[in-house]
């Protein structure tokens, strides 16, 4: 059941809260009693298109673009370390009409990387890849059965844009749009692609989206295990379909506390909302597509955000968020 005493994310947006953010650059940390939050662009990847998912494992970042041929591997300083070939289209960007739309990536409990197509255009986007980050062995599986079951369970427009592992489960996020004003979290088991017909499906409607000109759609998710928090990237985009791109608006971070205990809830609101444009104007025009947790301490979440601005490049940001 929904917890009625949670405020909406609109009223929570930085007002009266103790939330503050510091953004660390790779080489410089600025400290000032008059400047309690900073932002710095960490890395622009001109050569790598459409970053839509990012994961951190073994001191490396794994970045996937929704129309890229390769999985990009960066070291902890964002230097290019390697790449893993997935497709072999002749151009840098796979054509939109046939791209697999790999929008999310997670680390499974077996230490493999799971990449998921969004499901927004069958059959091209109904696919997942399982990749061993050490040996580079890979295998693909169609997700038609599982995505069809999501429709039967109430998600009429499939657009999976985020995925993360929590103890005993996997969470997927389905992004809505202006004509389908619903974001869902999907709880399923840790190997759902192998048992698509029987895998459990629990849906949670998340975030209030009033009938306004904009819609805040979830674009990526990550899990902080020490504090049992779900961190989400959220952005506005002027589009009325899961297929078309639109003008980029604002981006946010949403954070849900104690997510493991809420998997049977029907709907929830985030406990924290961070308006990234309000934090720093340099987030303006950045469509934040994904987030990964690099480290978690007693007081802080160390995050990396990935942005795809629909221009054939990608941008990464390193963010330090104080816990409430």
HUSULTA-V942852 format. One record per backbone hydrogen bond with DSSP energy under -0.5 kcal/mol. CO is the residue of the C=O (numbers start at 1). NH is the residue of the N-H. E is the energy in kcal/mol with one decimal. If there is no record, write none. Layout:
BEGIN
co=CO nh=NH e=E
co=CO nh=NH e=E
END
This chain:
BEGIN
co=2 nh=4 e=-0.9
co=3 nh=6 e=-1.2
co=8 nh=12 e=-1.1
co=9 nh=13 e=-0.7
co=10 nh=13 e=-0.9
co=12 nh=14 e=-1.4
co=14 nh=17 e=-1.2
co=20 nh=322 e=-1.5
co=22 nh=24 e=-0.6
co=22 nh=320 e=-1.9
co=28 nh=25 e=-1.4
co=32 nh=35 e=-1.2
co=35 nh=32 e=-0.6
co=38 nh=23 e=-0.7
co=40 nh=318 e=-0.5
co=43 nh=45 e=-0.6
co=43 nh=316 e=-2.9
co=44 nh=46 e=-1.0
co=45 nh=48 e=-0.7
co=45 nh=314 e=-1.4
co=47 nh=49 e=-0.5
co=50 nh=66 e=-2.0
co=53 nh=64 e=-2.4
co=55 nh=62 e=-3.0
co=57 nh=60 e=-1.2
co=59 nh=76 e=-0.6
co=60 nh=57 e=-2.6
co=61 nh=63 e=-0.5
co=61 nh=74 e=-2.8
co=62 nh=55 e=-1.9
co=63 nh=72 e=-2.6
co=64 nh=52 e=-3.1
co=64 nh=53 e=-1.7
co=65 nh=68 e=-1.2
co=66 nh=101 e=-1.1
co=66 nh=102 e=-0.5
co=67 nh=94 e=-3.0
co=69 nh=86 e=-2.4
co=69 nh=87 e=-2.5
co=70 nh=65 e=-0.5
co=70 nh=72 e=-0.6
co=71 nh=84 e=-2.6
co=72 nh=63 e=-2.7
co=73 nh=81 e=-2.8
co=73 nh=82 e=-1.9
co=74 nh=61 e=-2.5
co=75 nh=78 e=-2.2
co=79 nh=75 e=-2.8
co=82 nh=73 e=-2.5
co=83 nh=85 e=-0.5
co=84 nh=71 e=-2.9
co=92 nh=69 e=-0.5
co=95 nh=98 e=-1.5
co=95 nh=99 e=-1.3
co=101 nh=103 e=-1.1
co=101 nh=118 e=-1.4
co=104 nh=116 e=-1.9
co=106 nh=108 e=-0.6
co=106 nh=114 e=-2.9
co=108 nh=111 e=-1.9
co=111 nh=133 e=-0.5
co=112 nh=108 e=-3.1
co=112 nh=114 e=-0.5
co=113 nh=115 e=-0.6
co=113 nh=131 e=-2.8
co=114 nh=106 e=-1.8
co=115 nh=129 e=-2.4
co=116 nh=103 e=-1.6
co=116 nh=104 e=-1.1
co=118 nh=160 e=-2.7
co=121 nh=125 e=-2.8
co=123 nh=126 e=-1.4
co=125 nh=119 e=-1.4
co=125 nh=127 e=-0.9
co=126 nh=143 e=-2.0
co=127 nh=117 e=-3.2
co=128 nh=141 e=-2.5
co=129 nh=115 e=-2.8
co=129 nh=131 e=-0.5
co=130 nh=139 e=-1.6
co=131 nh=113 e=-3.1
co=131 nh=133 e=-0.7
co=132 nh=136 e=-2.2
co=137 nh=132 e=-3.1
co=139 nh=130 e=-2.9
co=141 nh=128 e=-2.1
co=143 nh=147 e=-2.7
co=144 nh=148 e=-2.2
co=145 nh=149 e=-1.8
co=146 nh=150 e=-1.7
co=147 nh=151 e=-1.5
co=148 nh=152 e=-1.9
co=149 nh=153 e=-1.8
co=150 nh=155 e=-2.3
co=151 nh=154 e=-1.4
co=154 nh=156 e=-1.1
co=156 nh=158 e=-0.5
co=159 nh=161 e=-0.6
co=159 nh=175 e=-2.6
co=162 nh=173 e=-2.3
co=164 nh=171 e=-2.9
co=166 nh=169 e=-2.2
co=169 nh=166 e=-2.3
co=170 nh=188 e=-2.5
co=171 nh=164 e=-2.2
co=172 nh=186 e=-3.3
co=173 nh=161 e=-2.2
co=173 nh=162 e=-1.2
co=173 nh=175 e=-0.5
co=174 nh=184 e=-2.1
co=177 nh=180 e=-0.9
co=180 nh=177 e=-2.2
co=180 nh=182 e=-2.2
co=183 nh=206 e=-2.3
co=184 nh=174 e=-2.9
co=185 nh=187 e=-0.5
co=185 nh=204 e=-2.3
co=186 nh=172 e=-2.6
co=186 nh=188 e=-0.5
co=187 nh=202 e=-2.0
co=188 nh=170 e=-2.3
co=189 nh=192 e=-1.2
co=191 nh=194 e=-1.8
co=191 nh=195 e=-0.7
co=192 nh=195 e=-0.6
co=195 nh=198 e=-0.7
co=195 nh=199 e=-2.1
co=202 nh=187 e=-2.9
co=204 nh=185 e=-2.7
co=205 nh=268 e=-2.1
co=210 nh=212 e=-2.3
co=215 nh=217 e=-0.8
co=215 nh=237 e=-0.6
co=217 nh=235 e=-2.4
co=220 nh=233 e=-2.5
co=222 nh=231 e=-3.0
co=223 nh=225 e=-0.7
co=224 nh=228 e=-1.0
co=224 nh=229 e=-1.6
co=227 nh=258 e=-0.7
co=228 nh=259 e=-2.0
co=229 nh=224 e=-2.9
co=229 nh=231 e=-0.6
co=230 nh=256 e=-2.5
co=231 nh=222 e=-2.2
co=232 nh=254 e=-2.4
co=233 nh=219 e=-3.1
co=233 nh=220 e=-1.2
co=234 nh=252 e=-3.3
co=235 nh=217 e=-2.7
co=236 nh=249 e=-2.4
co=237 nh=239 e=-2.2
co=238 nh=247 e=-0.5
co=239 nh=178 e=-1.8
co=247 nh=238 e=-2.3
co=249 nh=285 e=-0.7
co=250 nh=236 e=-2.4
co=251 nh=276 e=-1.6
co=251 nh=277 e=-0.7
co=252 nh=234 e=-2.2
co=253 nh=274 e=-2.8
co=254 nh=232 e=-3.1
co=255 nh=271 e=-2.1
co=255 nh=272 e=-1.8
co=256 nh=230 e=-2.5
co=258 nh=261 e=-0.9
co=259 nh=262 e=-1.8
co=260 nh=263 e=-0.7
co=262 nh=265 e=-1.7
co=266 nh=205 e=-2.6
co=267 nh=3 e=-0.5
co=268 nh=207 e=-2.4
co=272 nh=255 e=-2.2
co=273 nh=14 e=-0.8
co=273 nh=275 e=-0.5
co=274 nh=253 e=-1.9
co=274 nh=276 e=-1.0
co=275 nh=279 e=-1.6
co=276 nh=280 e=-2.1
co=280 nh=283 e=-1.8
co=281 nh=284 e=-1.9
co=283 nh=286 e=-2.2
co=285 nh=287 e=-0.6
co=286 nh=288 e=-1.1
co=287 nh=308 e=-2.1
co=290 nh=306 e=-2.0
co=292 nh=294 e=-0.6
co=292 nh=304 e=-1.9
co=295 nh=302 e=-3.0
co=299 nh=323 e=-2.9
co=300 nh=297 e=-2.4
co=301 nh=303 e=-0.7
co=301 nh=321 e=-2.7
co=302 nh=294 e=-2.9
co=302 nh=295 e=-1.2
co=303 nh=319 e=-3.1
co=304 nh=292 e=-1.8
co=305 nh=317 e=-2.4
co=306 nh=289 e=-3.1
co=306 nh=290 e=-1.4
co=307 nh=315 e=-1.9
co=313 nh=50 e=-0.8
co=313 nh=309 e=-0.6
co=314 nh=45 e=-3.6
co=315 nh=307 e=-3.0
co=316 nh=42 e=-1.4
co=316 nh=43 e=-1.8
co=317 nh=305 e=-2.8
co=317 nh=319 e=-0.5
co=319 nh=303 e=-3.4
co=319 nh=321 e=-0.5
co=320 nh=22 e=-2.2
co=321 nh=301 e=-2.7
END
